[in-house]
Amino acid sequence: MLHYALVFLVVAIIAAVLGFGGIAGAAAGIAKILFIVFLILAVISFLRRNS
């Protein structure tokens, strides 16, 4: 999950540098959502492992 978030972040940065604002914004939004999902799953996994 974190891997895909980083991939979309790189795509967003490259698209922004090349001037594709719409694609960059969409990719950044997807990266943000994937990172939040990763954090939630990581916390749940951590709590379940230690209880």
FENNORWO-V231894 format. One record per pair of residues at least 24 apart in sequence whose ideal C-beta (glycine too) atoms are under 7 Angstrom apart, sorted by the first residue. I is the first residue (numbers start at 1). J is the second residue. Records with the same first field share a line. If there is no record, write none. Layout:
I: J / J
//
This chain:
1: 34 / 37 / 38 / 41
2: 38
4: 34
5: 31 / 34 / 35 / 38
8: 34
//
